[in-house]
């Protein structure tokens, strides 16, 4: 029996084949115990709970993994969104790529600000001995950073003190799928109070276990007597070009990947609680394809919202694509309040919407795509307004409407 689901299989058959051919993560039982207690606690409090997935998933090339394929994601969208969900009163299970950005600590990550730059030593006490003054001077936060750090610290401590934030890590695509399935099933008691915010960059392709090399893939030919992996035959996915002897260069590596089963269908129709809301993301680079691909995903999986974003403008604009009118709604940070981005292209903001309207201009659209939420309430920041501060309140409104409809039908 193949270890990889095939297109001919039903979603339930694909689930059975995939999960029966991969061992569950070693941490899964511990994560399940933590999540079960967390969910039960918030069911008793009748609190809304969101599962935020964040960061990229790896595709190992060997069982004893040295090399892997990774997705573009630092986990920024998920980490920032989790903070705004907490601000809106939700409890958050944060299923994140190990070592990706985390809520609150992301303000001082290695990729933004080194936390050591925010600290200093107190001045020595005048009557202290030279040794004690140099060895035991207290550490303090520099005065210019205290307000910001105090605000972040208070929010973090409030979330932890009130059991509002549960952090669960994953690394590989297989670990992610096991965790997602388990957490969704554990969230069933929440009913319509459950929300799924699937911001992780999930791999589209993987290597089935029966085609995976056990040991590190070698970049050059080995003599026959040096213990080649007997389980790897000529049909194995790692195929080196036949080189002259002695080889003049390293051999080629050809990787044959299978598509990852689209388990979003199973999440919608099997794993998730009855009445829950499911939100997925669609990242594209071509503005001509963004809304089309988001609409296609919505029709295929029959969930509730696709948030589309372009790689070059994702920090400043997104589009909500829903099955109900208005079907397509753009949310943008006003030009004067945008953060700077090294990788972004502000000139492309509004381009996807303009193309949808049949316009050729690259100028920003001036119409109704902009969020109606007033920005005067946002704290002024030299770094600009985070678009998640606009996304999450709008999403909370949609979730509230869905809960009301579900309760009216019950």
C-alpha positions in Angstrom: 0.0 0.0 0.0 1.3 3.4 -0.9 2.3 5.8 1.8 1.1 8.8 -0.2 -2.6 9.7 -0.8 -3.6 9.8 -4.4 -6.0 12.2 -6.2 -8.6 9.4 -6.7 -9.0 9.0 -2.9 -11.8 10.6 -1.0 -10.7 13.1 1.7 -11.4 10.5 4.4 -9.3 7.9 2.6 -6.5 10.3 2.1 -6.5 11.1 5.8 -6.4 7.4 6.7 -3.5 6.7 4.3 -1.5 9.8 5.4 -1.8 9.5 9.2 -1.4 5.7 9.2 1.9 5.9 7.4 3.6 8.5 9.6 4.4 8.3 13.2 2.8 11.0 15.4 5.2 13.6 16.8 6.8 12.6 20.1 5.4 15.8 21.7 1.8 15.2 20.6 0.6 13.5 23.8 2.0 16.3 26.0 0.5 18.9 23.6 -2.9 17.2 23.7 -2.9 17.2 27.5 -2.1 20.9 27.6 -4.6 21.8 25.0 -7.4 19.7 26.6 -6.9 21.5 29.9 -6.7 24.9 28.1 -9.9 24.3 26.1 -11.8 22.9 29.1 -10.9 26.0 31.1 -12.2 28.4 28.5 -15.3 26.3 27.8 -16.2 26.8 31.5 -15.6 30.5 31.1 -17.7 30.6 27.9 -14.9 32.4 26.2 -14.1 32.5 22.5 -10.9 30.6 21.6 -8.9 30.9 18.4 -6.3 28.5 17.1 -3.7 30.6 15.3 -1.2 28.6 13.1 2.0 30.5 12.3 5.3 30.0 10.5 6.6 27.7 7.8 6.6 23.9 7.6 9.7 22.0 6.6 9.8 19.0 4.2 12.7 16.7 5.3 14.7 15.1 2.5 16.1 12.3 4.8 14.7 10.4 7.8 17.8 11.5 9.7 17.3 15.0 8.6 20.2 17.1 7.4 18.6 18.8 4.4 15.0 20.0 4.1 12.8 22.3 2.0 11.3 25.2 3.8 8.6 27.8 3.2 9.0 31.6 3.2 7.6 32.7 6.6 9.0 34.3 9.8 5.6 33.9 11.5 5.0 37.7 11.6 1.4 37.6 10.6 0.5 34.9 13.1 2.4 36.4 16.1 1.0 39.9 15.5 -2.5 38.6 15.0 -2.4 36.6 18.2 -1.7 39.8 20.2 -4.7 41.5 18.7 -6.9 38.5 19.3 -5.9 38.6 23.0 -6.7 42.3 23.0 -10.2 41.4 21.7 -10.8 39.0 24.6 -10.0 35.7 22.9 -8.0 32.9 24.3 -5.3 31.8 21.9 -3.7 28.5 21.1 -0.6 29.5 19.1 0.6 26.6 17.0 3.9 27.9 15.7 7.0 26.8 13.8 9.7 26.3 16.4 12.0 29.4 16.7 9.6 31.6 14.6 8.2 34.8 16.0 6.0 34.6 19.1 3.4 37.0 20.5 5.0 39.8 22.6 8.6 38.5 22.4 8.5 39.2 18.7 9.0 42.9 19.6 12.6 42.0 20.7 13.5 39.2 18.3 16.9 38.8 16.7 15.4 40.0 13.4 14.1 43.3 14.8 15.7 44.6 17.9 18.4 42.9 20.0 17.1 43.0 23.6 20.6 43.8 24.9 20.4 47.2 23.2 17.5 48.1 25.5 19.4 47.4 28.8 22.1 49.1 30.8 23.8 48.8 34.2 22.9 51.1 37.1 25.6 53.5 38.0 27.8 52.3 40.9 26.8 53.2 44.5 29.3 55.8 45.7 30.1 54.1 49.0 30.3 50.6 47.6 33.6 48.8 47.2 35.1 48.6 43.8 34.5 44.9 43.5 30.9 44.9 44.5 30.2 47.9 42.4 31.6 46.2 39.2 30.2 42.7 39.8 26.8 43.3 41.2 25.4 46.5 39.6 21.7 46.1 38.9 20.5 45.9 35.3 17.9 48.3 34.1 15.9 49.1 31.0 17.2 52.3 29.4 14.8 55.2 30.1 13.9 55.8 26.4 12.6 52.2 26.0 10.8 51.8 29.4 7.3 52.8 28.3 7.3 50.5 25.3 8.7 47.5 27.2 6.4 48.1 30.1 3.4 48.0 27.8 4.5 44.8 26.1 5.4 43.2 29.5 2.1 44.0 31.1 0.1 42.5 28.1 2.2 39.4 28.2 1.9 38.9 31.9 -1.8 39.5 31.8 -2.2 36.8 29.1 -0.1 34.3 31.1 -1.6 35.1 34.4 -5.1 34.6 33.1 -4.3 31.4 31.1 -5.1 33.1 27.8 -2.2 32.0 25.7 -0.9 28.5 25.0 2.2 28.1 22.8 2.7 24.8 21.0 5.6 24.3 18.5 6.0 22.2 15.4 8.7 21.9 12.7 7.8 19.5 9.8 4.7 19.4 7.6 3.9 16.0 9.2 4.1 17.4 12.7 1.9 20.4 11.7 -0.9 18.2 10.3 -0.9 15.8 13.3 -1.1 18.8 15.6 -3.8 20.6 13.6 -6.0 17.5 13.5 -5.7 16.8 17.2 -6.2 20.4 18.3 -9.3 20.8 16.1 -10.9 17.7 17.5 -10.1 18.8 21.1 -11.8 22.1 20.4 -15.2 20.5 19.6 -16.7 21.4 23.1 -16.3 25.1 22.1 -18.8 24.9 19.3 -19.3 28.2 17.6 -17.0 29.9 20.0 -14.1 28.3 18.2 -12.2 30.1 15.4 -9.4 28.8 13.2 -7.0 31.4 11.9 -4.7 29.4 9.5 -1.8 31.8 8.9 0.9 29.1 8.7 2.8 28.7 5.4 2.0 25.1 4.8 4.1 23.1 2.3 2.3 22.1 -0.9 4.6 19.2 -1.5 6.3 16.4 0.5 8.3 13.2 0.1 6.4 10.0 1.1 8.0 8.0 3.8 8.7 5.0 1.5 10.7 7.1 -0.9 12.8 8.9 1.7 16.5 8.2 2.2 17.4 7.1 5.7 20.8 8.8 5.8 22.2 12.1 4.6 22.1 12.4 0.8 25.7 12.3 -0.5 26.8 15.0 -3.0 29.4 12.7 -4.7 29.6 9.0 -5.6 30.7 6.5 -2.9 32.7 3.3 -3.4 30.5 0.2 -3.3 32.1 -1.0 -0.1 31.1 2.1 2.0 27.7 0.9 3.2 25.2 2.5 0.8 21.7 2.4 2.0 20.3 -0.9 0.6 16.7 0.4 0.9 17.5 3.1 -1.7 17.2 1.6 -5.2 17.5 3.0 -8.7 13.9 4.3 -8.6 14.6 6.4 -5.5 13.9 10.0 -5.8 17.5 11.1 -5.2 19.0 10.6 -8.6 22.5 11.6 -9.5 23.7 12.2 -13.0 26.0 9.5 -14.4 29.4 11.3 -14.3 32.7 10.3 -16.0 35.2 8.5 -13.7 36.6 10.2 -11.7 33.7 12.6 -11.3 34.6 16.1 -12.4 31.9 17.7 -10.3 29.3 16.9 -7.7 26.3 14.9 -8.9 22.9 16.4 -9.5 20.1 16.1 -7.1 16.6 15.5 -8.6 13.8 15.6 -6.1 10.4 14.0 -6.9 7.7 15.5 -4.6 4.1 14.5 -4.1 1.3 17.0 -3.4 0.4 17.3 0.3 -3.2 16.2 0.8 -5.5 19.2 1.1 -6.8 18.5 4.6 -8.7 21.8 4.9 -11.7 19.9 3.5 -11.4 17.5 6.5 -11.0 20.3 8.9 -14.2 21.9 7.6 -16.2 18.7 7.4 -14.8 16.5 10.2 -12.3 17.8 12.6 -13.6 21.3 13.6 -16.4 21.9 16.0 -19.9 22.3 14.7 -20.6 26.0 14.0 -17.0 27.1 14.2 -15.5 29.6 11.9 -12.5 28.7 9.6 -10.2 31.4 8.1 -7.4 30.5 5.6 -4.8 32.7 3.9 -3.8 32.9 0.3 -0.4 34.4 -0.5 0.4 35.1 -4.2 2.9 37.1 -6.1 0.8 37.8 -9.2 -1.9 40.4 -8.6 -3.9 39.0 -11.5 -4.3 35.7 -9.7 -4.9 36.7 -6.1 -8.7 37.1 -5.9 -9.3 34.2 -8.3 -7.2 31.8 -6.2 -8.9 33.0 -3.0 -12.3 32.4 -4.6 -11.3 29.0 -5.9 -10.1 27.9 -2.4 -13.4 29.2 -0.8 -15.5 27.2 -3.3 -13.4 24.1 -3.1 -13.3 23.8 0.7 -16.6 25.6 1.6 -15.1 27.4 4.6 -15.9 30.9 5.7 -13.2 33.4 4.8 -10.1 33.5 2.7 -7.7 36.4 3.4 -5.7 37.1 0.3 -2.4 39.0 0.3 0.4 39.7 -2.1 4.0 39.1 -1.2 5.0 42.7 -1.9 2.1 44.5 -0.2 1.1 42.1 2.6 2.0 44.5 5.3 -0.3 47.2 4.0 -3.3 45.6 2.3 -5.3 42.3 2.3 -8.6 41.3 0.7 -11.4 39.5 2.5 -13.1 37.0 0.2 -16.3 35.5 1.6 -19.2 33.4 0.3 -21.7 36.1 1.3 -22.0 39.7 -0.1 -20.0 41.8 -0.6 -17.8 38.7 -1.5 -14.7 40.8 -1.9 -13.5 43.5 0.5 -10.2 45.2 0.7 -8.6 46.4 3.9 -5.7 48.9 3.8 -3.6 50.9 6.1 -3.8 54.5 5.0 -0.8 55.7 3.2 0.3 58.2 5.9 0.3 55.4 8.5 2.2 52.7 6.7 5.3 51.0 8.1 8.4 50.9 6.0 9.3 47.6 4.4 12.6 46.5 2.8 11.0 43.7 0.8 7.7 45.4 0.1 6.7 47.6 -2.9 4.3 50.3 -1.8 3.7 51.3 -5.5 1.8 48.0 -5.9 -0.8 48.7 -3.2 -4.2 48.7 -4.9 -2.9 47.1 -8.1 -4.7 43.8 -7.7 -8.0 45.6 -7.1 -7.4 47.9 -10.0 -6.8 45.0 -12.3 -10.0 43.4 -11.1 -11.8 46.5 -12.1 -10.2 46.5 -15.5 -8.0 49.4 -14.9 -4.4 49.6 -16.1 -3.1 52.2 -13.7 -0.9 51.2 -10.8 -2.1 54.1 -8.7 -4.0 53.2 -5.5 -7.7 52.9 -5.7 -9.5 55.6 -3.7 -12.7 53.9 -3.1 -14.4 51.5 -0.8 -11.6 49.0 -0.3 -10.4 50.9 2.7 -11.2 49.7 6.2 -13.9 51.7 7.9 -12.3 51.3 11.3 -11.1 54.7 12.5 -7.3 54.9 13.0 -7.3 57.7 15.5 -7.7 55.1 18.3 -4.5 53.4 17.3 -1.4 54.3 19.2 0.9 56.5 17.2 4.1 54.7 16.2 7.1 55.6 14.2 6.9 52.1 12.7 3.4 52.7 11.4 0.1 50.9 11.9 0.1 47.1 11.8 -2.5 45.9 9.4 -3.4 43.1 11.8 -4.9 45.9 14.0 -7.4 46.3 11.2 -7.8 42.7 10.2 -8.7 41.2 13.6 -11.5 43.6 14.7 -13.2 43.1 11.3 -12.8 39.3 11.7 -14.2 39.5 15.2 -17.3 41.1 13.8 -17.7 38.3 11.2 -17.3 35.7 14.0 -19.9 37.5 16.1 -22.3 37.4 13.2 -21.7 33.8 12.6 -22.2 32.9 16.3 -25.5 34.9 16.3 -26.7 33.0 13.2 -25.7 29.7 14.7 -27.5 30.4 17.9 -30.6 31.6 16.1 -30.8 28.3 14.2 -30.2 26.1 17.2 
